Amino acid sequence: MQIERLKKYAELIVKCGLNVRKGQEVIIRCDLDQPDFVAMCVEECYKCGAERVKVEWSYMPITKIHYDYRTLESLSEVTEVEKAEWQRKVDKLTCLLWLDSDDPDGLNGTDSEKISKANIARYPTIKPYRDLLENKYQWCIAAIPGKEWAKKIYPDLPVEAAVEELWENILNCSRVDENPIKAWEKHNENLAKRCKFLNDYKFEKLEYKSENGTDFTVGLNPLGIFMGGGEYTLGSKIYFNPNIPSEEVFTTPMRGIADGKVVATKPLSYQGKLIENFWVRFEHGKAVEVYAEKNQDLLEKMVSMDEGAAYLGECALIAYDSPINNTGVLFYNTLFDENASCHLALGRGFNNCLENYEKYSVEQCEKLGVNSSMIHVDFMIGSADMDITGITKDGKRVPIFKQGNWVI
């Protein structure tokens, strides 16, 4: 891989993704897969004026060993050191860059129930810190190739060739070979136009239909707005792009209003395992029945993680004819696969998808219909024949998607 292309990518995700400002602190979370590229990102952060950059390395085989050998009590503990680290993030509004290269099958064989119970036990301690950080700091998720991830996608290629091929797709989908920052500015403008179209109608419901069995209606929040691309932090009003790449226009639905069946069109990588060929049925907003050909037990645990895990936190619209989907690659990675076609998310909603959300506390947003949960898990439902119709309060039906793509 050409060094200059990687430098452009590092510059893109630090300047356009995080938009690091002078004096800020940055945390970079990553596996051990691409240390040279991580170093490029660290340097780029300092060039942008970062005061301190901390790299938090991880390694999935060791993570798996921890889960296998540590007790539930040990995994459930939030140490004083962790609490201090969370408090520093709150005090400093630390920027977060997550360079994702996870092995989709990296936690196969672990006790998923123990992991779920540990996360449930930790959540009440961590939630207050997360609430204090909500919408106030810059964050960005981008991808780098890991060997196991690359081999999952390209099993017939030698490992180095697979990594190189995955690099190509990551860079192309992230618009690196254009003038990347200007390309993202134009892309954000196009997403904003679609948001305006949807917001002007003030839809009360969205109706989804596909021949694969999806027949589903979800209620939208009366105060809700659609967003896409970049967004602003609360207070400091710093513009950043939380996902690179991103093709979605999204909103937070109204908790308690969702009925029907949605059929997933791509596998879901969750807790290092793949949930495959699955569907979810909703009644009165809640997932009341789930089925999966593979790892159904994990899907069942996911929707029972807490009271809000069975409710929806996001509805995202992405054309089936999208740059990521047009690669023809199944990435086994939520960042890419969620931006290949329409998706929903179970769990936590987005407060900033409420109009004038800065007027409301976290608790008030929940009372206004934004779902609260310890999880936020996207799963893909878009298909080549999907039709989506917006329904206004007075019953007007407006086509939004026809045969998998935008009508505008």
Disulfide bonds with the S-S distance in Angstrom:
none
